[in-house]
């Protein structure tokens, strides 16, 4: 059995997750399509996902889109190209349930177990304080195999159901998150326009149970948080553009999955059309 665990996708969440695991003493074999993403990581850097699979029995995947997940798992240099029976893959990406099921079926044909295990929390902040909820879909025994790698970043590992269930819960959760952010954005804009201090709005909304922690953070970001983060070098315009793209991707996935089940999500449609405003410090 290899002492190495694998990790593919070192972006906004993947790299800090790897850093946290490395600090906890895990030995990692990693891959990202961008060489800069693996720079200065005390890990074994692999040229392809296939090489990660050849070296590891447990591999975590944290990329942005369904298409990227399919390439990482099914591509000619993907994980299954180098996999051996008994290997297991955990998808942390937010994908459509049918994508998770498709990849799990392909993996099963190779004697590989695959679970979808998206992360629900506050992004990088949940990496730092280990507060993610892991929304796992798949075999309970496979989820348990990943527990040592998931506990450093999680407050709870929830078995949501069969493969695809974790992804369905995550998309539903994101619809709620983004609609609440739209409410915070518009309430804040209204308060500013009418001369109401934001702290007064926050006090009232907190007292009535209306203001969630996520909405509070978003109001703070709109009131100068993004500018401060830029000044400190924590984010740049490219990061904000990426956040908006992910928001649209998640909402469009939810809208289309809902439509397949005969349900319309008009609020999600509206939020997706306003994505650029969510991360615009000026609110234009």
C-alpha positions in Angstrom: 0.0 0.0 0.0 1.3 3.4 -1.0 1.9 6.0 1.7 1.0 8.7 -0.8 -2.5 10.2 -1.2 -3.3 11.9 -4.5 -4.8 15.3 -5.2 -5.7 16.7 -8.6 -6.7 20.3 -9.0 -4.8 23.0 -7.1 -6.9 26.1 -7.6 -8.6 28.5 -5.1 -9.6 25.6 -2.8 -7.4 22.7 -3.9 -4.1 24.3 -3.1 -5.0 25.5 0.4 -6.5 22.1 1.1 -3.3 20.4 0.1 -1.3 22.8 2.2 -3.4 22.0 5.2 -3.0 18.2 4.6 0.7 18.6 4.2 1.0 20.5 7.4 -0.9 17.6 9.1 1.8 15.2 7.9 0.2 13.6 4.9 2.4 12.8 1.9 0.8 13.8 -1.3 1.2 13.2 -5.0 -0.4 16.2 -6.8 -1.2 17.4 -10.3 -2.6 20.6 -11.8 -2.6 21.7 -15.4 -0.9 25.0 -14.3 2.8 24.5 -13.2 2.5 27.6 -11.0 -0.2 25.9 -8.9 2.3 23.2 -7.6 5.2 25.6 -7.0 6.7 25.5 -3.6 4.4 22.6 -2.4 6.4 19.9 -0.5 4.7 17.2 -2.5 5.4 14.8 -5.4 4.4 16.7 -8.6 3.0 14.5 -11.3 2.8 15.3 -15.0 -0.7 13.8 -15.4 -3.6 12.5 -13.4 -2.7 9.1 -14.7 0.6 9.3 -12.8 -1.2 10.2 -9.6 -3.4 7.1 -10.0 -0.4 4.9 -10.6 1.1 6.0 -7.3 -1.9 6.4 -5.0 -4.9 4.3 -3.7 -6.9 7.4 -2.6 -7.2 10.4 -4.9 -9.2 13.6 -4.3 -10.3 15.8 -7.2 -11.0 19.5 -6.9 -11.5 21.1 -10.3 -14.1 23.6 -11.4 -16.4 22.1 -14.0 -18.1 18.8 -15.1 -16.0 18.8 -18.3 -12.8 19.1 -16.3 -13.9 16.3 -14.0 -14.6 14.0 -17.0 -11.1 14.8 -18.4 -9.4 14.2 -15.1 -11.1 10.8 -14.6 -11.8 9.6 -18.2 -9.2 11.3 -20.3 -6.4 9.5 -22.1 -4.0 10.7 -19.3 -6.8 10.6 -16.7 -7.0 8.7 -13.4 -8.7 5.6 -14.8 -5.8 5.2 -17.3 -3.5 4.6 -14.4 -5.9 3.1 -11.9 -5.6 -0.3 -10.3 -8.5 -2.3 -8.8 -9.2 -1.1 -5.2 -8.3 2.5 -5.9 -10.9 5.1 -4.8 -11.7 8.6 -6.0 -13.4 11.5 -4.2 -14.9 14.3 -6.3 -14.9 17.6 -4.4 -16.0 19.5 -7.4 -19.6 20.9 -7.6 -21.0 18.9 -10.5 -24.3 17.6 -11.8 -25.6 14.4 -10.2 -25.6 12.6 -13.5 -21.9 13.5 -14.1 -21.0 11.9 -10.7 -23.0 8.8 -11.6 -21.5 8.6 -15.1 -17.9 8.8 -13.7 -18.8 6.3 -10.9 -20.1 3.8 -13.5 -16.9 4.1 -15.6 -14.8 3.7 -12.5 -16.7 0.7 -11.3 -15.9 -1.1 -14.6 -12.2 -0.7 -13.7 -12.7 -2.0 -10.2 -12.4 1.6 -8.8 -14.8 3.2 -6.3 -15.9 6.8 -6.9 -17.8 9.0 -4.5 -19.0 12.6 -5.0 -18.0 14.6 -2.0 -18.6 18.4 -2.6 -17.7 20.9 0.0 -20.3 23.2 1.7 -18.9 26.1 3.7 -17.3 29.5 3.3 -14.6 28.7 0.8 -11.0 29.4 1.9 -12.2 30.3 5.3 -13.6 26.8 5.9 -10.3 25.4 4.8 -8.5 27.4 7.4 -10.8 26.6 10.3 -11.8 23.1 9.2 -15.5 23.9 9.1 -16.6 22.4 5.7 -19.5 20.0 5.6 -18.6 17.1 3.3 -21.7 16.1 1.3 -20.8 12.6 0.4 -22.7 10.4 -2.1 -21.7 6.8 -2.5 -20.7 3.7 -0.6 -20.3 4.3 3.1 -17.2 2.1 3.3 -15.5 4.2 0.6 -16.4 7.4 2.4 -14.8 6.0 5.5 -11.6 5.3 3.6 -11.3 9.0 2.9 -12.2 10.1 6.4 -8.6 10.7 7.6 -8.1 13.1 4.6 -11.4 14.8 5.1 -11.4 15.4 8.8 -8.7 18.1 8.7 -11.0 20.4 6.7 -14.4 19.3 7.9 -16.8 19.8 10.8 -19.0 17.0 9.5 -18.9 14.3 6.9 -22.5 13.7 5.9 -23.5 10.6 3.9 -26.2 12.1 1.7 -27.1 8.9 -0.2 -26.0 7.0 -3.3 -23.5 8.5 -5.8 -25.0 11.8 -7.1 -26.8 12.6 -3.9 -24.0 14.8 -2.5 -23.9 16.8 -5.8 -27.7 17.3 -5.6 -27.6 18.5 -2.1 -24.7 20.9 -3.0 -26.5 22.4 -5.9 -29.6 22.9 -3.8 -27.4 24.5 -1.1 -25.8 26.8 -3.6 -29.2 28.0 -4.9 -30.0 29.0 -1.3 -26.6 30.7 -0.8 -26.7 32.7 -3.9 -30.3 33.9 -3.5 -29.5 35.0 0.0 -26.5 36.9 -1.3 -28.8 38.6 -3.8 -31.1 39.6 -0.9 -28.1 41.1 1.0 -26.8 42.9 -2.1 -30.2 44.5 -2.9 -31.0 45.4 0.8 -27.6 47.0 1.2 -28.0 49.0 -2.0 -31.4 50.1 -0.9 -30.1 51.1 2.6 -27.2 53.1 1.1 -29.5 54.9 -1.4 -31.9 55.9 1.3 -29.3 57.0 3.8 -29.7 54.0 6.2 -26.4 53.0 7.9 -25.5 49.5 7.1 -24.8 48.6 10.7 -28.5 49.6 11.5 -29.7 47.3 8.8 -27.5 44.5 10.0 -28.6 45.0 13.6 -32.3 44.7 12.7 -31.8 41.8 10.3 -29.7 39.9 12.9 -32.3 40.5 15.6 -35.1 39.1 13.5 -33.1 36.1 12.4 -33.1 37.3 8.8 -29.3 37.9 8.4 -27.3 34.7 7.9 -23.5 34.6 8.6 -22.9 34.4 4.9 -25.1 37.4 4.2 -23.2 39.4 6.9 -19.9 38.5 5.3 -21.2 39.6 1.9 -22.4 43.0 3.3 -19.0 43.5 4.8 -17.3 42.7 1.5 -19.5 45.2 -0.3 -18.7 47.8 2.3 -14.9 47.7 1.6 -13.9 44.1 2.2 -13.0 43.5 -1.4 -11.0 46.7 -1.6 -9.1 45.7 1.6 -8.5 42.2 0.3 -7.1 43.7 -3.0 -4.8 46.0 -1.0 -3.5 43.1 1.0 -2.9 41.0 -2.1 -5.4 38.3 -1.1 -7.5 38.6 -4.2 -7.4 40.4 -7.5 -9.8 41.1 -10.4 -9.1 37.7 -11.9 -10.2 36.0 -8.7 -13.5 38.0 -8.6 -14.1 37.1 -12.2 -13.6 33.4 -11.4 -16.0 33.6 -8.5 -18.6 35.1 -10.7 -18.0 32.4 -13.4 -18.4 29.6 -10.7 -21.6 31.2 -9.4 -23.1 31.2 -12.9 -21.9 27.7 -13.6 -23.4 26.3 -10.3 -26.8 28.1 -10.8 -27.1 27.0 -14.5 -26.4 23.4 -13.5 -29.1 23.7 -10.8 -31.5 25.3 -13.2 -31.0 22.6 -15.9 -31.1 19.7 -13.4 -34.3 21.1 -12.0 -35.8 21.4 -15.5 -35.0 17.8 -16.1 -37.3 17.0 -13.1 -40.1 19.4 -14.3 -39.2 22.2 -11.8 -38.4 25.8 -12.7 -36.1 28.0 -10.6 -36.9 31.6 -11.5 -35.0 33.0 -8.6 -31.9 31.1 -9.6 -32.3 32.3 -13.2 -32.4 35.9 -11.9 -29.4 35.5 -9.7 -27.4 33.9 -12.6 -28.2 36.9 -14.8 -26.8 39.3 -12.1 -23.6 37.3 -11.4 -21.3 40.2 -12.2 -22.9 42.4 -9.5 -22.2 39.9 -6.7 -18.4 40.5 -6.7 -18.4 44.1 -7.9 -17.3 46.3 -5.0 -19.2 49.3 -6.6 -22.4 47.3 -7.1 -22.6 48.5 -10.7 
